[in-house]
Amino acid sequence: MKEFRKELEELINSNSVEHASNTPDFILAEYLTDCLISFGKATNARDKHYNITHEVVTELDDNK
């Protein structure tokens, strides 16, 4: 998780994406990572509702 977030932060910084919102790159990287986690949880809940079984990412972990 930390490695992915750090790489995302560097990508945001190297492309000056943070300038548009005047938000530090590390905050944007954390926000986007949280969005990915939330999307995984939402799709997991949807699949559970429809009784669909498969593995869905609910957290980002460097050890996986």
PDBQT receptor file of N, H, CA, C and O in Angstrom, charges set to zero:
ATOM      1  N   MET A   1       0.825  -1.191   0.000  1.00  0.00    +0.000 N 
ATOM      2  CA  MET A   1       0.000   0.000   0.000  1.00  0.00    +0.000 C 
ATOM      3  C   MET A   1       0.868   1.252   0.000  1.00  0.00    +0.000 C 
ATOM      4  O   MET A   1       0.652   2.167  -0.795  1.00  0.00    +0.000 OA
ATOM      5  N   LYS A   2       1.836   1.287   0.883  1.00  0.00    +0.000 N 
ATOM      6  H   LYS A   2       2.012   0.545   1.529  1.00  0.00    +0.000 HD
ATOM      7  CA  LYS A   2       2.694   2.466   0.980  1.00  0.00    +0.000 C 
ATOM      8  C   LYS A   2       3.482   2.677  -0.306  1.00  0.00    +0.000 C 
ATOM      9  O   LYS A   2       3.668   3.810  -0.749  1.00  0.00    +0.000 OA
ATOM     10  N   GLU A   3       3.944   1.583  -0.901  1.00  0.00    +0.000 N 
ATOM     11  H   GLU A   3       3.793   0.662  -0.542  1.00  0.00    +0.000 HD
ATOM     12  CA  GLU A   3       4.730   1.700  -2.130  1.00  0.00    +0.000 C 
ATOM     13  C   GLU A   3       3.866   2.232  -3.279  1.00  0.00    +0.000 C 
ATOM     14  O   GLU A   3       4.289   3.112  -4.028  1.00  0.00    +0.000 OA
ATOM     15  N   PHE A   4       2.663   1.692  -3.407  1.00  0.00    +0.000 N 
ATOM     16  H   PHE A   4       2.320   0.977  -2.798  1.00  0.00    +0.000 HD
ATOM     17  CA  PHE A   4       1.750   2.156  -4.456  1.00  0.00    +0.000 C 
ATOM     18  C   PHE A   4       1.435   3.633  -4.273  1.00  0.00    +0.000 C 
ATOM     19  O   PHE A   4       1.495   4.412  -5.224  1.00  0.00    +0.000 OA
ATOM     20  N   ARG A   5       1.099   4.015  -3.042  1.00  0.00    +0.000 N 
ATOM     21  H   ARG A   5       1.050   3.382  -2.269  1.00  0.00    +0.000 HD
ATOM     22  CA  ARG A   5       0.753   5.410  -2.767  1.00  0.00    +0.000 C 
ATOM     23  C   ARG A   5       1.932   6.333  -3.061  1.00  0.00    +0.000 C 
ATOM     24  O   ARG A   5       1.748   7.421  -3.608  1.00  0.00    +0.000 OA
ATOM     25  N   LYS A   6       3.146   5.903  -2.698  1.00  0.00    +0.000 N 
ATOM     26  H   LYS A   6       3.295   5.019  -2.254  1.00  0.00    +0.000 HD
ATOM     27  CA  LYS A   6       4.336   6.713  -2.948  1.00  0.00    +0.000 C 
ATOM     28  C   LYS A   6       4.571   6.885  -4.450  1.00  0.00    +0.000 C 
ATOM     29  O   LYS A   6       4.885   7.984  -4.909  1.00  0.00    +0.000 OA
ATOM     30  N   GLU A   7       4.421   5.806  -5.211  1.00  0.00    +0.000 N 
ATOM     31  H   GLU A   7       4.166   4.914  -4.839  1.00  0.00    +0.000 HD
ATOM     32  CA  GLU A   7       4.592   5.895  -6.663  1.00  0.00    +0.000 C 
ATOM     33  C   GLU A   7       3.530   6.801  -7.286  1.00  0.00    +0.000 C 
ATOM     34  O   GLU A   7       3.823   7.559  -8.210  1.00  0.00    +0.000 OA
ATOM     35  N   LEU A   8       2.301   6.723  -6.780  1.00  0.00    +0.000 N 
ATOM     36  H   LEU A   8       2.064   6.107  -6.028  1.00  0.00    +0.000 HD
ATOM     37  CA  LEU A   8       1.232   7.580  -7.268  1.00  0.00    +0.000 C 
ATOM     38  C   LEU A   8       1.529   9.045  -6.946  1.00  0.00    +0.000 C 
ATOM     39  O   LEU A   8       1.314   9.929  -7.775  1.00  0.00    +0.000 OA
ATOM     40  N   GLU A   9       2.019   9.284  -5.748  1.00  0.00    +0.000 N 
ATOM     41  H   GLU A   9       2.194   8.565  -5.075  1.00  0.00    +0.000 HD
ATOM     42  CA  GLU A   9       2.417  10.638  -5.350  1.00  0.00    +0.000 C 
ATOM     43  C   GLU A   9       3.488  11.192  -6.286  1.00  0.00    +0.000 C 
ATOM     44  O   GLU A   9       3.412  12.347  -6.707  1.00  0.00    +0.000 OA
ATOM     45  N   GLU A  10       4.481  10.373  -6.610  1.00  0.00    +0.000 N 
ATOM     46  H   GLU A  10       4.543   9.436  -6.268  1.00  0.00    +0.000 HD
ATOM     47  CA  GLU A  10       5.544  10.804  -7.513  1.00  0.00    +0.000 C 
ATOM     48  C   GLU A  10       5.009  11.063  -8.921  1.00  0.00    +0.000 C 
ATOM     49  O   GLU A  10       5.442  12.000  -9.592  1.00  0.00    +0.000 OA
ATOM     50  N   LEU A  11       4.079  10.240  -9.360  1.00  0.00    +0.000 N 
ATOM     51  H   LEU A  11       3.727   9.479  -8.816  1.00  0.00    +0.000 HD
ATOM     52  CA  LEU A  11       3.472  10.427 -10.677  1.00  0.00    +0.000 C 
ATOM     53  C   LEU A  11       2.685  11.739 -10.733  1.00  0.00    +0.000 C 
ATOM     54  O   LEU A  11       2.792  12.498 -11.697  1.00  0.00    +0.000 OA
ATOM     55  N   ILE A  12       1.905  11.990  -9.700  1.00  0.00    +0.000 N 
ATOM     56  H   ILE A  12       1.818  11.374  -8.917  1.00  0.00    +0.000 HD
ATOM     57  CA  ILE A  12       1.151  13.242  -9.619  1.00  0.00    +0.000 C 
ATOM     58  C   ILE A  12       2.105  14.425  -9.655  1.00  0.00    +0.000 C 
ATOM     59  O   ILE A  12       1.876  15.393 -10.380  1.00  0.00    +0.000 OA
ATOM     60  N   ASN A  13       3.169  14.346  -8.875  1.00  0.00    +0.000 N 
ATOM     61  H   ASN A  13       3.355  13.560  -8.286  1.00  0.00    +0.000 HD
ATOM     62  CA  ASN A  13       4.134  15.433  -8.797  1.00  0.00    +0.000 C 
ATOM     63  C   ASN A  13       4.852  15.640 -10.119  1.00  0.00    +0.000 C 
ATOM     64  O   ASN A  13       5.016  16.777 -10.563  1.00  0.00    +0.000 OA
ATOM     65  N   SER A  14       5.279  14.568 -10.746  1.00  0.00    +0.000 N 
ATOM     66  H   SER A  14       5.146  13.645 -10.385  1.00  0.00    +0.000 HD
ATOM     67  CA  SER A  14       6.061  14.696 -11.981  1.00  0.00    +0.000 C 
ATOM     68  C   SER A  14       5.238  15.256 -13.137  1.00  0.00    +0.000 C 
ATOM     69  O   SER A  14       5.791  15.774 -14.108  1.00  0.00    +0.000 OA
ATOM     70  N   ASN A  15       3.912  15.149 -13.029  1.00  0.00    +0.000 N 
ATOM     71  H   ASN A  15       3.463  14.728 -12.241  1.00  0.00    +0.000 HD
ATOM     72  CA  ASN A  15       3.027  15.695 -14.054  1.00  0.00    +0.000 C 
ATOM     73  C   ASN A  15       2.350  16.992 -13.609  1.00  0.00    +0.000 C 
ATOM     74  O   ASN A  15       1.488  17.520 -14.311  1.00  0.00    +0.000 OA
ATOM     75  N   SER A  16       2.742  17.496 -12.450  1.00  0.00    +0.000 N 
ATOM     76  H   SER A  16       3.442  17.067 -11.880  1.00  0.00    +0.000 HD
ATOM     77  CA  SER A  16       2.215  18.752 -11.884  1.00  0.00    +0.000 C 
ATOM     78  C   SER A  16       0.686  18.765 -11.769  1.00  0.00    +0.000 C 
ATOM     79  O   SER A  16       0.053  19.811 -11.906  1.00  0.00    +0.000 OA
ATOM     80  N   VAL A  17       0.115  17.606 -11.520  1.00  0.00    +0.000 N 
ATOM     81  H   VAL A  17       0.630  16.756 -11.408  1.00  0.00    +0.000 HD
ATOM     82  CA  VAL A  17      -1.339  17.503 -11.399  1.00  0.00    +0.000 C 
ATOM     83  C   VAL A  17      -1.847  18.264 -10.175  1.00  0.00    +0.000 C 
ATOM     84  O   VAL A  17      -2.985  18.734 -10.159  1.00  0.00    +0.000 OA
ATOM     85  N   GLU A  18      -1.017  18.382  -9.172  1.00  0.00    +0.000 N 
ATOM     86  H   GLU A  18      -0.093  18.001  -9.184  1.00  0.00    +0.000 HD
ATOM     87  CA  GLU A  18      -1.444  19.034  -7.926  1.00  0.00    +0.000 C 
ATOM     88  C   GLU A  18      -1.667  20.533  -8.090  1.00  0.00    +0.000 C 
ATOM     89  O   GLU A  18      -2.345  21.144  -7.264  1.00  0.00    +0.000 OA
ATOM     90  N   HIS A  19      -1.113  21.135  -9.133  1.00  0.00    +0.000 N 
ATOM     91  H   HIS A  19      -0.562  20.639  -9.804  1.00  0.00    +0.000 HD
ATOM     92  CA  HIS A  19      -1.238  22.580  -9.322  1.00  0.00    +0.000 C 
ATOM     93  C   HIS A  19      -2.680  23.019  -9.595  1.00  0.00    +0.000 C 
ATOM     94  O   HIS A  19      -3.084  24.101  -9.170  1.00  0.00    +0.000 OA
ATOM     95  N   ALA A  20      -3.440  22.210 -10.280  1.00  0.00    +0.000 N 
ATOM     96  H   ALA A  20      -3.113  21.331 -10.625  1.00  0.00    +0.000 HD
ATOM     97  CA  ALA A  20      -4.813  22.585 -10.634  1.00  0.00    +0.000 C 
ATOM     98  C   ALA A  20      -5.683  22.810  -9.407  1.00  0.00    +0.000 C 
ATOM     99  O   ALA A  20      -6.549  23.685  -9.403  1.00  0.00    +0.000 OA
ATOM    100  N   SER A  21      -5.450  22.013  -8.358  1.00  0.00    +0.000 N 
ATOM    101  H   SER A  21      -4.747  21.302  -8.361  1.00  0.00    +0.000 HD
ATOM    102  CA  SER A  21      -6.281  22.131  -7.158  1.00  0.00    +0.000 C 
ATOM    103  C   SER A  21      -5.545  22.766  -5.990  1.00  0.00    +0.000 C 
ATOM    104  O   SER A  21      -6.127  22.978  -4.926  1.00  0.00    +0.000 OA
ATOM    105  N   ASN A  22      -4.264  23.071  -6.185  1.00  0.00    +0.000 N 
ATOM    106  H   ASN A  22      -3.792  22.899  -7.050  1.00  0.00    +0.000 HD
ATOM    107  CA  ASN A  22      -3.438  23.612  -5.108  1.00  0.00    +0.000 C 
ATOM    108  C   ASN A  22      -3.474  22.704  -3.879  1.00  0.00    +0.000 C 
ATOM    109  O   ASN A  22      -3.537  23.161  -2.737  1.00  0.00    +0.000 OA
ATOM    110  N   THR A  23      -3.432  21.413  -4.157  1.00  0.00    +0.000 N 
ATOM    111  H   THR A  23      -3.381  21.042  -5.084  1.00  0.00    +0.000 HD
ATOM    112  CA  THR A  23      -3.459  20.390  -3.104  1.00  0.00    +0.000 C 
ATOM    113  C   THR A  23      -2.159  19.605  -3.182  1.00  0.00    +0.000 C 
ATOM    114  O   THR A  23      -1.768  19.176  -4.268  1.00  0.00    +0.000 OA
ATOM    115  N   PRO A  24      -1.484  19.410  -2.061  1.00  0.00    +0.000 N 
ATOM    116  CA  PRO A  24      -0.222  18.660  -2.090  1.00  0.00    +0.000 C 
ATOM    117  C   PRO A  24      -0.386  17.261  -2.701  1.00  0.00    +0.000 C 
ATOM    118  O   PRO A  24      -1.406  16.599  -2.512  1.00  0.00    +0.000 OA
ATOM    119  N   ASP A  25       0.630  16.841  -3.426  1.00  0.00    +0.000 N 
ATOM    120  H   ASP A  25       1.459  17.379  -3.580  1.00  0.00    +0.000 HD
ATOM    121  CA  ASP A  25       0.577  15.551  -4.113  1.00  0.00    +0.000 C 
ATOM    122  C   ASP A  25       0.318  14.380  -3.176  1.00  0.00    +0.000 C 
ATOM    123  O   ASP A  25      -0.363  13.430  -3.564  1.00  0.00    +0.000 OA
ATOM    124  N   PHE A  26       0.843  14.422  -1.951  1.00  0.00    +0.000 N 
ATOM    125  H   PHE A  26       1.396  15.193  -1.637  1.00  0.00    +0.000 HD
ATOM    126  CA  PHE A  26       0.632  13.296  -1.040  1.00  0.00    +0.000 C 
ATOM    127  C   PHE A  26      -0.833  13.210  -0.602  1.00  0.00    +0.000 C 
ATOM    128  O   PHE A  26      -1.330  12.116  -0.335  1.00  0.00    +0.000 OA
ATOM    129  N   ILE A  27      -1.524  14.336  -0.526  1.00  0.00    +0.000 N 
ATOM    130  H   ILE A  27      -1.121  15.225  -0.744  1.00  0.00    +0.000 HD
ATOM    131  CA  ILE A  27      -2.949  14.322  -0.178  1.00  0.00    +0.000 C 
ATOM    132  C   ILE A  27      -3.765  13.757  -1.344  1.00  0.00    +0.000 C 
ATOM    133  O   ILE A  27      -4.679  12.960  -1.133  1.00  0.00    +0.000 OA
ATOM    134  N   LEU A  28      -3.438  14.163  -2.560  1.00  0.00    +0.000 N 
ATOM    135  H   LEU A  28      -2.695  14.810  -2.731  1.00  0.00    +0.000 HD
ATOM    136  CA  LEU A  28      -4.123  13.622  -3.727  1.00  0.00    +0.000 C 
ATOM    137  C   LEU A  28      -3.892  12.122  -3.870  1.00  0.00    +0.000 C 
ATOM    138  O   LEU A  28      -4.815  11.378  -4.200  1.00  0.00    +0.000 OA
ATOM    139  N   ALA A  29      -2.669  11.680  -3.625  1.00  0.00    +0.000 N 
ATOM    140  H   ALA A  29      -1.919  12.284  -3.357  1.00  0.00    +0.000 HD
ATOM    141  CA  ALA A  29      -2.357  10.253  -3.717  1.00  0.00    +0.000 C 
ATOM    142  C   ALA A  29      -3.149   9.461  -2.680  1.00  0.00    +0.000 C 
ATOM    143  O   ALA A  29      -3.658   8.381  -2.979  1.00  0.00    +0.000 OA
ATOM    144  N   GLU A  30      -3.254   9.987  -1.476  1.00  0.00    +0.000 N 
ATOM    145  H   GLU A  30      -2.841  10.865  -1.233  1.00  0.00    +0.000 HD
ATOM    146  CA  GLU A  30      -4.027   9.311  -0.431  1.00  0.00    +0.000 C 
ATOM    147  C   GLU A  30      -5.510   9.258  -0.811  1.00  0.00    +0.000 C 
ATOM    148  O   GLU A  30      -6.164   8.228  -0.650  1.00  0.00    +0.000 OA
ATOM    149  N   TYR A  31      -6.027  10.372  -1.313  1.00  0.00    +0.000 N 
ATOM    150  H   TYR A  31      -5.496  11.209  -1.444  1.00  0.00    +0.000 HD
ATOM    151  CA  TYR A  31      -7.424  10.434  -1.737  1.00  0.00    +0.000 C 
ATOM    152  C   TYR A  31      -7.716   9.399  -2.830  1.00  0.00    +0.000 C 
ATOM    153  O   TYR A  31      -8.696   8.659  -2.743  1.00  0.00    +0.000 OA
ATOM    154  N   LEU A  32      -6.871   9.351  -3.848  1.00  0.00    +0.000 N 
ATOM    155  H   LEU A  32      -6.075   9.952  -3.920  1.00  0.00    +0.000 HD
ATOM    156  CA  LEU A  32      -7.093   8.418  -4.955  1.00  0.00    +0.000 C 
ATOM    157  C   LEU A  32      -6.970   6.968  -4.506  1.00  0.00    +0.000 C 
ATOM    158  O   LEU A  32      -7.717   6.108  -4.973  1.00  0.00    +0.000 OA
ATOM    159  N   THR A  33      -6.040   6.692  -3.608  1.00  0.00    +0.000 N 
ATOM    160  H   THR A  33      -5.433   7.390  -3.228  1.00  0.00    +0.000 HD
ATOM    161  CA  THR A  33      -5.898   5.345  -3.071  1.00  0.00    +0.000 C 
ATOM    162  C   THR A  33      -7.151   4.960  -2.286  1.00  0.00    +0.000 C 
ATOM    163  O   THR A  33      -7.652   3.843  -2.410  1.00  0.00    +0.000 OA
ATOM    164  N   ASP A  34      -7.649   5.888  -1.482  1.00  0.00    +0.000 N 
ATOM    165  H   ASP A  34      -7.242   6.796  -1.381  1.00  0.00    +0.000 HD
ATOM    166  CA  ASP A  34      -8.885   5.643  -0.731  1.00  0.00    +0.000 C 
ATOM    167  C   ASP A  34     -10.063   5.400  -1.673  1.00  0.00    +0.000 C 
ATOM    168  O   ASP A  34     -10.930   4.575  -1.382  1.00  0.00    +0.000 OA
ATOM    169  N   CYS A  35     -10.098   6.115  -2.801  1.00  0.00    +0.000 N 
ATOM    170  H   CYS A  35      -9.394   6.784  -3.037  1.00  0.00    +0.000 HD
ATOM    171  CA  CYS A  35     -11.157   5.898  -3.798  1.00  0.00    +0.000 C 
ATOM    172  C   CYS A  35     -11.110   4.473  -4.349  1.00  0.00    +0.000 C 
ATOM    173  O   CYS A  35     -12.147   3.828  -4.498  1.00  0.00    +0.000 OA
ATOM    174  N   LEU A  36      -9.921   3.991  -4.647  1.00  0.00    +0.000 N 
ATOM    175  H   LEU A  36      -9.078   4.515  -4.525  1.00  0.00    +0.000 HD
ATOM    176  CA  LEU A  36      -9.781   2.624  -5.155  1.00  0.00    +0.000 C 
ATOM    177  C   LEU A  36     -10.260   1.602  -4.134  1.00  0.00    +0.000 C 
ATOM    178  O   LEU A  36     -10.929   0.630  -4.486  1.00  0.00    +0.000 OA
ATOM    179  N   ILE A  37      -9.919   1.822  -2.881  1.00  0.00    +0.000 N 
ATOM    180  H   ILE A  37      -9.375   2.611  -2.596  1.00  0.00    +0.000 HD
ATOM    181  CA  ILE A  37     -10.352   0.920  -1.814  1.00  0.00    +0.000 C 
ATOM    182  C   ILE A  37     -11.873   0.958  -1.673  1.00  0.00    +0.000 C 
ATOM    183  O   ILE A  37     -12.514  -0.087  -1.555  1.00  0.00    +0.000 OA
ATOM    184  N   SER A  38     -12.447   2.156  -1.686  1.00  0.00    +0.000 N 
ATOM    185  H   SER A  38     -11.926   3.005  -1.782  1.00  0.00    +0.000 HD
ATOM    186  CA  SER A  38     -13.901   2.301  -1.568  1.00  0.00    +0.000 C 
ATOM    187  C   SER A  38     -14.623   1.650  -2.747  1.00  0.00    +0.000 C 
ATOM    188  O   SER A  38     -15.666   1.020  -2.570  1.00  0.00    +0.000 OA
ATOM    189  N   PHE A  39     -14.070   1.801  -3.938  1.00  0.00    +0.000 N 
ATOM    190  H   PHE A  39     -13.223   2.312  -4.081  1.00  0.00    +0.000 HD
ATOM    191  CA  PHE A  39     -14.675   1.170  -5.108  1.00  0.00    +0.000 C 
ATOM    192  C   PHE A  39     -14.658  -0.353  -4.956  1.00  0.00    +0.000 C 
ATOM    193  O   PHE A  39     -15.633  -1.025  -5.290  1.00  0.00    +0.000 OA
ATOM    194  N   GLY A  40     -13.560  -0.884  -4.459  1.00  0.00    +0.000 N 
ATOM    195  H   GLY A  40     -12.768  -0.338  -4.188  1.00  0.00    +0.000 HD
ATOM    196  CA  GLY A  40     -13.477  -2.326  -4.221  1.00  0.00    +0.000 C 
ATOM    197  C   GLY A  40     -14.521  -2.799  -3.226  1.00  0.00    +0.000 C 
ATOM    198  O   GLY A  40     -15.143  -3.844  -3.421  1.00  0.00    +0.000 OA
ATOM    199  N   LYS A  41     -14.716  -2.032  -2.156  1.00  0.00    +0.000 N 
ATOM    200  H   LYS A  41     -14.211  -1.183  -1.997  1.00  0.00    +0.000 HD
ATOM    201  CA  LYS A  41     -15.730  -2.383  -1.158  1.00  0.00    +0.000 C 
ATOM    202  C   LYS A  41     -17.134  -2.311  -1.757  1.00  0.00    +0.000 C 
ATOM    203  O   LYS A  41     -17.976  -3.166  -1.485  1.00  0.00    +0.000 OA
ATOM    204  N   ALA A  42     -17.379  -1.283  -2.576  1.00  0.00    +0.000 N 
ATOM    205  H   ALA A  42     -16.694  -0.589  -2.797  1.00  0.00    +0.000 HD
ATOM    206  CA  ALA A  42     -18.698  -1.130  -3.192  1.00  0.00    +0.000 C 
ATOM    207  C   ALA A  42     -19.006  -2.283  -4.148  1.00  0.00    +0.000 C 
ATOM    208  O   ALA A  42     -20.113  -2.820  -4.140  1.00  0.00    +0.000 OA
ATOM    209  N   THR A  43     -18.037  -2.658  -4.962  1.00  0.00    +0.000 N 
ATOM    210  H   THR A  43     -17.137  -2.222  -4.969  1.00  0.00    +0.000 HD
ATOM    211  CA  THR A  43     -18.277  -3.768  -5.889  1.00  0.00    +0.000 C 
ATOM    212  C   THR A  43     -18.415  -5.087  -5.134  1.00  0.00    +0.000 C 
ATOM    213  O   THR A  43     -19.151  -5.977  -5.561  1.00  0.00    +0.000 OA
ATOM    214  N   ASN A  44     -17.713  -5.208  -4.022  1.00  0.00    +0.000 N 
ATOM    215  H   ASN A  44     -17.115  -4.485  -3.675  1.00  0.00    +0.000 HD
ATOM    216  CA  ASN A  44     -17.857  -6.406  -3.192  1.00  0.00    +0.000 C 
ATOM    217  C   ASN A  44     -19.269  -6.483  -2.622  1.00  0.00    +0.000 C 
ATOM    218  O   ASN A  44     -19.883  -7.550  -2.629  1.00  0.00    +0.000 OA
ATOM    219  N   ALA A  45     -19.790  -5.355  -2.127  1.00  0.00    +0.000 N 
ATOM    220  H   ALA A  45     -19.291  -4.488  -2.121  1.00  0.00    +0.000 HD
ATOM    221  CA  ALA A  45     -21.153  -5.318  -1.587  1.00  0.00    +0.000 C 
ATOM    222  C   ALA A  45     -22.178  -5.619  -2.681  1.00  0.00    +0.000 C 
ATOM    223  O   ALA A  45     -23.151  -6.337  -2.450  1.00  0.00    +0.000 OA
ATOM    224  N   ARG A  46     -21.953  -5.067  -3.869  1.00  0.00    +0.000 N 
ATOM    225  H   ARG A  46     -21.162  -4.484  -4.057  1.00  0.00    +0.000 HD
ATOM    226  CA  ARG A  46     -22.853  -5.321  -4.993  1.00  0.00    +0.000 C 
ATOM    227  C   ARG A  46     -22.875  -6.803  -5.342  1.00  0.00    +0.000 C 
ATOM    228  O   ARG A  46     -23.939  -7.393  -5.527  1.00  0.00    +0.000 OA
ATOM    229  N   ASP A  47     -21.687  -7.396  -5.429  1.00  0.00    +0.000 N 
ATOM    230  H   ASP A  47     -20.823  -6.917  -5.278  1.00  0.00    +0.000 HD
ATOM    231  CA  ASP A  47     -21.593  -8.805  -5.779  1.00  0.00    +0.000 C 
ATOM    232  C   ASP A  47     -22.222  -9.683  -4.710  1.00  0.00    +0.000 C 
ATOM    233  O   ASP A  47     -22.846 -10.698  -5.021  1.00  0.00    +0.000 OA
ATOM    234  N   LYS A  48     -22.060  -9.295  -3.457  1.00  0.00    +0.000 N 
ATOM    235  H   LYS A  48     -21.553  -8.471  -3.204  1.00  0.00    +0.000 HD
ATOM    236  CA  LYS A  48     -22.691 -10.052  -2.367  1.00  0.00    +0.000 C 
ATOM    237  C   LYS A  48     -24.209  -9.968  -2.495  1.00  0.00    +0.000 C 
ATOM    238  O   LYS A  48     -24.909 -10.960  -2.293  1.00  0.00    +0.000 OA
ATOM    239  N   HIS A  49     -24.715  -8.789  -2.830  1.00  0.00    +0.000 N 
ATOM    240  H   HIS A  49     -24.146  -7.983  -2.995  1.00  0.00    +0.000 HD
ATOM    241  CA  HIS A  49     -26.150  -8.595  -3.018  1.00  0.00    +0.000 C 
ATOM    242  C   HIS A  49     -26.686  -9.501  -4.125  1.00  0.00    +0.000 C 
ATOM    243  O   HIS A  49     -27.762 -10.083  -3.988  1.00  0.00    +0.000 OA
ATOM    244  N   TYR A  50     -25.939  -9.618  -5.213  1.00  0.00    +0.000 N 
ATOM    245  H   TYR A  50     -25.065  -9.145  -5.324  1.00  0.00    +0.000 HD
ATOM    246  CA  TYR A  50     -26.353 -10.446  -6.337  1.00  0.00    +0.000 C 
ATOM    247  C   TYR A  50     -25.835 -11.884  -6.244  1.00  0.00    +0.000 C 
ATOM    248  O   TYR A  50     -25.979 -12.668  -7.183  1.00  0.00    +0.000 OA
ATOM    249  N   ASN A  51     -25.236 -12.215  -5.107  1.00  0.00    +0.000 N 
ATOM    250  H   ASN A  51     -25.119 -11.578  -4.345  1.00  0.00    +0.000 HD
ATOM    251  CA  ASN A  51     -24.728 -13.567  -4.858  1.00  0.00    +0.000 C 
ATOM    252  C   ASN A  51     -23.680 -13.987  -5.889  1.00  0.00    +0.000 C 
ATOM    253  O   ASN A  51     -23.662 -15.133  -6.336  1.00  0.00    +0.000 OA
ATOM    254  N   ILE A  52     -22.818 -13.058  -6.255  1.00  0.00    +0.000 N 
ATOM    255  H   ILE A  52     -22.833 -12.126  -5.892  1.00  0.00    +0.000 HD
ATOM    256  CA  ILE A  52     -21.711 -13.332  -7.171  1.00  0.00    +0.000 C 
ATOM    257  C   ILE A  52     -20.476 -13.553  -6.309  1.00  0.00    +0.000 C 
ATOM    258  O   ILE A  52     -20.167 -12.735  -5.443  1.00  0.00    +0.000 OA
ATOM    259  N   THR A  53     -19.775 -14.642  -6.537  1.00  0.00    +0.000 N 
ATOM    260  H   THR A  53     -20.026 -15.307  -7.240  1.00  0.00    +0.000 HD
ATOM    261  CA  THR A  53     -18.602 -14.928  -5.717  1.00  0.00    +0.000 C 
ATOM    262  C   THR A  53     -17.327 -14.889  -6.547  1.00  0.00    +0.000 C 
ATOM    263  O   THR A  53     -17.160 -15.651  -7.499  1.00  0.00    +0.000 OA
ATOM    264  N   HIS A  54     -16.445 -13.996  -6.168  1.00  0.00    +0.000 N 
ATOM    265  H   HIS A  54     -16.581 -13.377  -5.394  1.00  0.00    +0.000 HD
ATOM    266  CA  HIS A  54     -15.089 -13.914  -6.673  1.00  0.00    +0.000 C 
ATOM    267  C   HIS A  54     -14.339 -12.954  -5.772  1.00  0.00    +0.000 C 
ATOM    268  O   HIS A  54     -14.949 -12.186  -5.029  1.00  0.00    +0.000 OA
ATOM    269  N   GLU A  55     -13.030 -12.994  -5.835  1.00  0.00    +0.000 N 
ATOM    270  H   GLU A  55     -12.534 -13.618  -6.438  1.00  0.00    +0.000 HD
ATOM    271  CA  GLU A  55     -12.223 -12.148  -4.965  1.00  0.00    +0.000 C 
ATOM    272  C   GLU A  55     -12.215 -10.715  -5.485  1.00  0.00    +0.000 C 
ATOM    273  O   GLU A  55     -11.937 -10.467  -6.658  1.00  0.00    +0.000 OA
ATOM    274  N   VAL A  56     -12.522  -9.787  -4.598  1.00  0.00    +0.000 N 
ATOM    275  H   VAL A  56     -12.747  -9.989  -3.645  1.00  0.00    +0.000 HD
ATOM    276  CA  VAL A  56     -12.529  -8.361  -4.920  1.00  0.00    +0.000 C 
ATOM    277  C   VAL A  56     -11.572  -7.674  -3.959  1.00  0.00    +0.000 C 
ATOM    278  O   VAL A  56     -11.559  -7.984  -2.767  1.00  0.00    +0.000 OA
ATOM    279  N   VAL A  57     -10.784  -6.757  -4.458  1.00  0.00    +0.000 N 
ATOM    280  H   VAL A  57     -10.795  -6.505  -5.426  1.00  0.00    +0.000 HD
ATOM    281  CA  VAL A  57      -9.837  -6.017  -3.635  1.00  0.00    +0.000 C 
ATOM    282  C   VAL A  57     -10.600  -5.079  -2.712  1.00  0.00    +0.000 C 
ATOM    283  O   VAL A  57     -11.403  -4.268  -3.173  1.00  0.00    +0.000 OA
ATOM    284  N   THR A  58     -10.351  -5.187  -1.397  1.00  0.00    +0.000 N 
ATOM    285  H   THR A  58      -9.699  -5.846  -1.022  1.00  0.00    +0.000 HD
ATOM    286  CA  THR A  58     -10.959  -4.286  -0.430  1.00  0.00    +0.000 C 
ATOM    287  C   THR A  58      -9.909  -3.469   0.292  1.00  0.00    +0.000 C 
ATOM    288  O   THR A  58     -10.238  -2.572   1.068  1.00  0.00    +0.000 OA
ATOM    289  N   GLU A  59      -8.637  -3.779   0.039  1.00  0.00    +0.000 N 
ATOM    290  H   GLU A  59      -8.370  -4.509  -0.591  1.00  0.00    +0.000 HD
ATOM    291  CA  GLU A  59      -7.550  -2.969   0.577  1.00  0.00    +0.000 C 
ATOM    292  C   GLU A  59      -6.332  -3.201  -0.311  1.00  0.00    +0.000 C 
ATOM    293  O   GLU A  59      -6.221  -4.228  -0.980  1.00  0.00    +0.000 OA
ATOM    294  N   LEU A  60      -5.447  -2.255  -0.306  1.00  0.00    +0.000 N 
ATOM    295  H   LEU A  60      -5.537  -1.421   0.238  1.00  0.00    +0.000 HD
ATOM    296  CA  LEU A  60      -4.219  -2.401  -1.071  1.00  0.00    +0.000 C 
ATOM    297  C   LEU A  60      -3.116  -2.778  -0.093  1.00  0.00    +0.000 C 
ATOM    298  O   LEU A  60      -2.894  -2.094   0.907  1.00  0.00    +0.000 OA
ATOM    299  N   ASP A  61      -2.440  -3.858  -0.388  1.00  0.00    +0.000 N 
ATOM    300  H   ASP A  61      -2.621  -4.413  -1.200  1.00  0.00    +0.000 HD
ATOM    301  CA  ASP A  61      -1.404  -4.353   0.517  1.00  0.00    +0.000 C 
ATOM    302  C   ASP A  61      -0.178  -4.728  -0.291  1.00  0.00    +0.000 C 
ATOM    303  O   ASP A  61      -0.270  -5.539  -1.213  1.00  0.00    +0.000 OA
ATOM    304  N   ASP A  62       0.969  -4.152   0.039  1.00  0.00    +0.000 N 
ATOM    305  H   ASP A  62       1.043  -3.494   0.788  1.00  0.00    +0.000 HD
ATOM    306  CA  ASP A  62       2.207  -4.448  -0.675  1.00  0.00    +0.000 C 
ATOM    307  C   ASP A  62       2.607  -5.913  -0.549  1.00  0.00    +0.000 C 
ATOM    308  O   ASP A  62       3.370  -6.416  -1.374  1.00  0.00    +0.000 OA
ATOM    309  N   ASN A  63       2.109  -6.600   0.464  1.00  0.00    +0.000 N 
ATOM    310  H   ASN A  63       1.490  -6.191   1.135  1.00  0.00    +0.000 HD
ATOM    311  CA  ASN A  63       2.517  -7.980   0.710  1.00  0.00    +0.000 C 
ATOM    312  C   ASN A  63       1.724  -8.990  -0.092  1.00  0.00    +0.000 C 
ATOM    313  O   ASN A  63       1.987 -10.189  -0.010  1.00  0.00    +0.000 OA
ATOM    314  N   LYS A  64       0.754  -8.522  -0.868  1.00  0.00    +0.000 N 
ATOM    315  H   LYS A  64       0.541  -7.548  -0.935  1.00  0.00    +0.000 HD
ATOM    316  CA  LYS A  64      -0.054  -9.462  -1.652  1.00  0.00    +0.000 C 
ATOM    317  C   LYS A  64       0.445  -9.532  -3.064  1.00  0.00    +0.000 C 
ATOM    318  O   LYS A  64      -0.109 -10.270  -3.878  1.00  0.00    +0.000 OA
TER     319      LYS A  64
